[in-house]
Amino acid sequence: MDSSRTRAAADRTEPSPALTGRTDDLQSALAAIQGGTHVAVFLVGDSGIGKSTLMETIVAVLGPEVTAIRVHGSPSLTNVPYGVLGPFIVGLPVQEATSQLAVLRTLWSRLEAEKHATQKPLLLIVDDAHDLDEATAGILAELAAAGWAKLLVGAAARPGLPEPLLQLWFEGIAERHDLRPLTLAQTTEMLDLELGPRVLPTVAEILWEASGGNPLLLNGLITDARNDGTLRQRNGVWLFTRQLNSHGDRLTDVVRRQLLRRSPDERQALNLVALAEPVPRELIEAVVGEDPVAALIEHELVRVSAAPQPELRLWHAVYGDTLRNLISPARSLQLRQSLLRLMDHEPVSAEGLLRHVSWSMECGADIEDRQLLRAAVLASRFHDDDLARKAASLVKDPQLAMQARSVVARTHYNTSDYAAALDILAADFGRGNTVASLLAGSLLWAAVLSALGHTPAEIMQRAGALLRAGEQLAKDYPADAGSILAAVNERLAAMRSMVLSLAGEYEEDAPAPPARPANCLEAAFRLSLEAERLLVRGKPVSAFAEASKALDAAAGVQAAGALDGEMFDLTDFLVVRSAAAAIHGGDWQAAQTLLAGFAAGSGPVLISFGGGVHAARGIILLYQGKASQALDTLSAALEALRLTDPRQLFALTAAMAFAAAAEVGAKEKAALLLAEYESAPAAVSRYLRTLSRMAVVYGKARLGNYPGATAELKRMGRPDPGKNTGGLELDALAFCLALGDRDSASRLLELKPGLEGPRAAAICDYAGAISTDQAADHLAAAKSCEAAELWGFAALAYDAASHAYRAAGDTLRERMASGQRKRCLERADNRAGGDAAESEDPLGILTRRERGIVALAVRGLSDRQIAAELQVSVRTVEGHLYRSYAKLNVKGREQLPGIAGNGNGA
C-alpha cells in the first residue's frame, strides 16, 4: 500500500460530526493497517460509540488500495459454528461444514479469487465481532496470523472480543483502540460542525450530560430537538427553548432497536426500572429474577448504586422517557401493581418520589394530596414546570390548594412571566386559616413585586396585610397565638431582608443588624446585602467572602426545607452576587469556578439560568479587553435571557454587549443593542443598574458621539461625595482611563489604599505610571496588567512606554515596547481565547496516543513499562515512538526531554 498517499487522503477527509474526537484513532488505525507490524486493528466500545462510522471512514480512505471483504456478526448465529461465513462457503459439502481445515480451505479459495480480481491486498472488515462464534473467530485469527489478510474489527466492550482474536492483541500483532465517550469539549466541537460556531455553551453541556457522550444518542437528541423546536436558532444563536425532549422519533428508534436485542425478562426489567427509577434492586429481581438484572448491568443498560440498599436506574437517563412512552397505560398499570405488591414503603428520595407520583398520574391512580403537593414542590425546584403544574392542579384540599397555587406561580416565575405569577399570588396573599397556608407564596410574592420594579418600601407597605392577617389568625386561635405571631414576624423579617438585598439598598451608616438573625434565610439575605455594600465600597475580596457565607447559609435553608412552599431561587441569586464580587475584583479563576460549579447542575436549571452564566462569562471577557469574544458571548446570552431571565440580567447584558460592540466599531450592532437596553426593565440591584449605565456611557463615547462622557462617568462613580463608593469609582475611572482620560489617574491613586483585588491593583499601577510618565514605570504597569489578564490596559501601558522611549530617543526599546503592545492586542483579539504561543508547541503535530507515549518516555519509562502502563504491546509503543521521532525531527529518545520540556507535556 502507498501509505504516504493514504495518509494524505486521510488528512484531506472533510471534518465530520460523526468523527469528532476520533481523528487520532483514525490516523493510528490507518498506520497500523498499512504497516508491517500489525495484522489487525480492533475498535472496541459501547453501542453507539462510533465504531461502525470509524470503520467505514477507514475503508473509504483505504478503498483504492485494498480488497475489502465484509463479515458481520449476528446474535442469532453466535452458537452456530461458521454460521456468518455461510455466503463464503456455500459450495462446501455438508459433511465437511464442521471441519476447520475444510472451511479454511474453501474460505481462502474464495478470498484468493477476490484478491486475484483486484490485484490488491485483502482487508477483512468484521463488524459486531462480539457476536461471532468461536470457530469463525479462530478462522479469521488464523488468516491474519498467517499474513493472508488484515483485519479491521469492531466489537462491543461487553462481552468483548472473542478469545482467538484477543490472542492476536496479546501477541502484540494487533492494535486495539478503546473508543471512549465524547468529552464536553468534543461534544462542543461536534455541535460546531453540525450547527455552526454560534451555539450557546449550555446547549453542549445539556446534550453532553443527557447523552453521556455517546455519539449515537447525541445525534438522536440533536435531531429530535431540532425537529420539535426545542433546539432553535434565534438571531443566529442556537439555544434550547424548553426542557430537552427525550422521546422523539430518532431516539425512540434507537431505544427500540436496543429492546429487540433483549430477552422478554430483560425487557420487563428495563420497563420496570424506567417506570420506577431509582428502584431497589431486590424489588426488580423479585419480579423478573436475578439473571435478567445481572445481564442488563453487564451490558451497561442499567446501573446499580452502592450498598447498603442497592438501587437500579437506567445507564442512560434519556432512555427513560422513551421507554415510558413505548409502554401502554394498561401495561404500565399492570407493572405498577406488580411492583407495589412487593413495596413496604413509598420512595424516600426526591427523585424516587417524583417518579412514583408521575407514574401514578400516568396510570390514573389516586394520589394523596400531601404527596401531590410535595411532588409539585420538588418538580418546581428541579425546574420541571410541566410536572409541577400537573401535580399541583390535582390537589383538592382547600388549605393545601393555596400552597399548590403558589407552586404554579413559581413555574411562571421560572419563565419570567411575573404578571401571571402575581395574578395567582395576589389572590391568596394575606389569606389562609393556618400558618402554612397564610405564609404560602409570601416570599415569592415579594420577589415578583421586586422583579416588576417595586421598591422595598412599597413592597413592605403592602406586606402589612400579612401582619394584619396573622394578628387575626392569632385571635382566632388564642392557644397558638404566640407561635402564629412569631412565624409571621419571622417571615416579614426575612421578606424585608430579601427585598433590600434584591434591590441592593443599604444605608452606609446604618447600625449593624442583630448578631443572630431569626433563621438561615434571613441570615443569607443579610450577608448578601453586606456583600453588596462592600462591593460598592471597593472591597470585592471581602464581598466575595460574605457572599460565600451567604451561599453556606442558603445550603442550610435548602437542607432544612425552609423554602419548600416558596421555591425562591436563593442559590441562583447568591451565585450572581458572588460572581459580581469575583469579577469586580478580577479574580477570574474564582468566578469561572463558581460559574462552572453552577453549570454542572441539571439540564432544566441550565435552561433557566444558563443565560446568566453566559452573561457573566461575557463580562469577564470585556473586562479583560477581549471585546470581540465578549460581543459574541454577550449576544448569545441575550438570546437565552429573552426566554427566561429569573435574575433580571437582560439590561446589564445588553449594556455590556453595547460597550463591546462600540469597542470593536460594530456601529449597526451597537445601535440595536442600545435600543435593547433602553427598552428593557432596569436591573434590580442598585450596583448593577449603575454599572449598566456606565457601560452605556462608555459605549457612546467609544462611538464618538458623547463629549461629556468622562464627566458623567465620574459623577456616577461618586453620586454622594460624603459616602464611600470606591468600588463604583473604580469602575467609572477604569472606563475613563480606557477612553484616554489621564486626569483620572490622580483620583485612582487616592482610592488605591482602600481598594481590594488584582484588577484594582493593576489599574492603579497603570494610573501610577501615568502620574510619573516614566518608561520603566509604564513597563512595570504593563506587566502588572498582564499578570491580572487585563490585556487592554496592558496594551495601553506598553503604548505609553513606547512613546516615552521614543521621546528619549531609545528606538530599540521603543520597538520592543511596540512589539509587546501588539502581542497584548493579539491576545485580546484571540477569538479562541487561548494564548497564541500555544500554537508553537512542537508536540502539537503528534497524535493523542503519540503524545501520551512521548510523555511517558520523557519520564524515563522503558518501552516495556510504557506498554504495561497503556496496556498495549511493546511493538505498538516502538512504532509510535519511531513515528514521533520522524515528526519531531529527532534521532531518538535522548533528544525528547528538551522538546517535551518546551511543549505542554501532555
Steps between C-alpha positions, in 0.01 A plus 500: 500500500609858437490614862602860430223542246245343734604725787463799273150381408417467869627851565276630222193324640238765572429552873189302591291529817495121516882490519533758775774399740601201286767658278788349697337157488446537125862593430640231729274228355598594146869490591460159666316349203753638253807405703669165524481461878127443557263255335182633660341812644230464765248777569327429831228703669142521619202492268468830312850614585598532132678174413315441174539862389873489563530168318315635197727806493809279513364288215416812298857631539660163423246408233720551191780291649330193650257223419235549766304192613225540761402257774225592745438333835146402586345419842286229341810320367722532805459130580519379138857406400605696190144630470595851385735354238210333320515731193870413451476120537177422316679238287631304796342153541280465806714227651803734496320807636637446851858431393724796576747398229230462236337832594837675498589355160165595345502847651855564388418387147215754490715779640785421260259534210395846625862605547599371156223702337611827659874438540483676839567377856210350694336691784229316693255742666334325795219690671327386820784256562371437852220295337739272307509133586834375632564289191464794261713720723769228494496484118533879470784504750679226303466698176643812660783326687609327179516836323234405242277797590476787743206553732305813592277392787225677694365354825294603799692548823270244661520206444809607304718332240494121457803325649674410168499863386601624842803270481633704205508804727671309779768398252560863402400464135166679532431859602204569726309828528255532787259771384396719790192722535540851368623763742317830544758668276447235230124537530541875449718432195237264361230765541724756328526268199131412507343840574773761465712689753224706662361241741427603857748303716220381725360311198816291482499449878138382503543268202825358633343426837189347342688281249785399728733584212352224282506628137196295393285633785641847447402500133155372590448772758617772260276379218192466720561835671528678165192327363274590794634855544670438836835589339450815295710768336415854610687791347769258391541338845400138566336449840241294682156656522374250758595186685668237283259243356634147518229302322517628143485274195876465451574412861196272519637307203838460674338372819263268312796335325666450839186333635483256209836355609380424853309200633137544618608495866770758434249724321261473793780590741597800285141619492466468877820694561392770254163537670623493860864613503678516732360170621647245743679222316336235716154612384580460131671166562195384693285565190725382214783306667868567556639396161319760284607777738860377499498493118371859478768615743773312308396658169483845662133556437433528874729627775490404865580724796718392790374330814342504757187490281607466136269687264462463124470777247547516124858538383391772254236718663366604158374145449247560778246720326533297181437169675208642697354639179514154340304337785121506472301638798346158563840328503640779717221452755560125501872549564425754773273257683757221475760726662274658764412155637864458596563853635473556875546880484489789257821637345694724737729678253380810315562339162323180603197691629472701178517186289247323724249786481556554128446129434182503710364799306577331168305194613210703637554367854384692807769703678478657844491882496807551715701272278382692194599829660839365602559376145393836353745682726786266409422520127504879518833490681639285218343735241271228368219751462260271310507235772472768773187650345341162435556378856391832655180507294388166652519622862144520636536594869410875527784581740762306304362643177630846596852359527448314175402823324819664628696220332319573172592865545860390548497327160395831343779675688745243360415621149500871594122529461471721809155635418351149490677410824369813673142432388509168684685621808308823551170313519624293795732748675400566861243219501500155654368328811835346599848639534620285209227620263532861619875510429477298179654693213569813705874512423433429136237778500764745621755374247249544216422857605873571515545360149217724382688808625336572835726648768563323832301771680199445273520123539525508877213748523280259305633213714317656795200294388692186600560633851134598541391157382742338745366705789145398410603134480661531846170634638309211342738247659610657831667181622744523208520878482866519603624256239279651229626855557859378526476320165341800328752748636786268409368483144464879482859545621625256238288672237643842588858371486424336168355803322777725633758252380336463158500876456845543654361766731705556811586795718873571526473620860213279609550313829609141473213245496456260791781248524265203483231516231183305560587238236748397231287662232516843656872449569566417134332819380674716758837359400411563138413860575828543687681360195332764284603776741863382500499472122389859458773609743770330290544193720422215255717246684311563823173509305576159348567360846164630627319367193666162556368500857157582359525198270582284801197640680289428191616139513365490855168638378473233231601222740235609750234517229419858602406599145294196407190709448684798355764369266677834486821448301723606783805318367465655153478846649802448725704358212438829315609699807812287548592512132459879497749530786751264338475675162526848651811392687654335194513153654414330173580153629261532794228633270548222245505234773179638645329508160631157403367357824158644429513385138559145624134492606225320312381598155177679603695724739742589221212589269355729767822660619746419220463847349617653827805274514589592144447872567748486789757334276448772240557776756825332605615506138409868467690594816800306373498707182376218274222705344440284193452185705297693754263623229440146372452362849273778625291496181441127546413557867238758399320242286481264798386779732214588265349163585559500873667758721431414864774733629404794273840518330381596151560875536850452643588251227369728226700793641821298513438362151447858376834602653672203334343580161611861529850383596538301178331766286189297415275807475185334364517222758565760770191697401282189527646410837449852633135483401475162680644654815276804493183294457584243770403528867793623708710255695365447851821555695609861550862411428414317177273785388784748543748270327260461208472878456880533515543240224250687282677834550834335421356345184357831382837666555673224305268567210614862508172676576517567874740785584399520867553131567789516748332764713180297510687181586673672790166627632360147485798364689460757777129578532543624857848637586426449868470122464753234414426367151855403407387194305269702279776758452744228394259382231434857384866604497604178325259590220645853497859373473398270214360809326838674538413728791837521679359743758324207665834359614541731800159410647575129454822539698302664780263204503771234475556436876134414550457273196529122487571245229749446215290697252508816714871454573592471133288798391647710781851396390415634155368821661825530694703465181292776341578729794879453461500449122824302527564223246611256768182563700288446191676169436446390859134599479463307173638186663266550795203527264615190313523307826141608575400400142386853418626492144345830395670694782825310442496616138438860612793483743735356237386772260583766761840337554563507125425873486727565798789310337444685174518833683828386656637393160527133604373341176598145599285501815228688314476213251503251785211675678307529171547128442370423847201725442424313178526167684249615764259620233532166324434323828191711550395433141559123521154367416574160645588655831832318521856618496639545154821346622322169544500447126877486512496185714723250312300208640185634332579302183478168686182296541345462842644148539845613384493788749418262782779260411753782457401642839563161665831464315608843627423382854759225447273198451632222276308376198382199698390713796308732267330198342395376844378847602284544188409130462636478147773289344868595506493506120222758510707722728804466277299587190351812659840615623661455159222702335537766770877524442436555129235766558711684758817468291702345783728198496379321808370494855794697640389811308140489623538673841604833350212500257242375746614755751417776254157357432210441728605154603161354429 
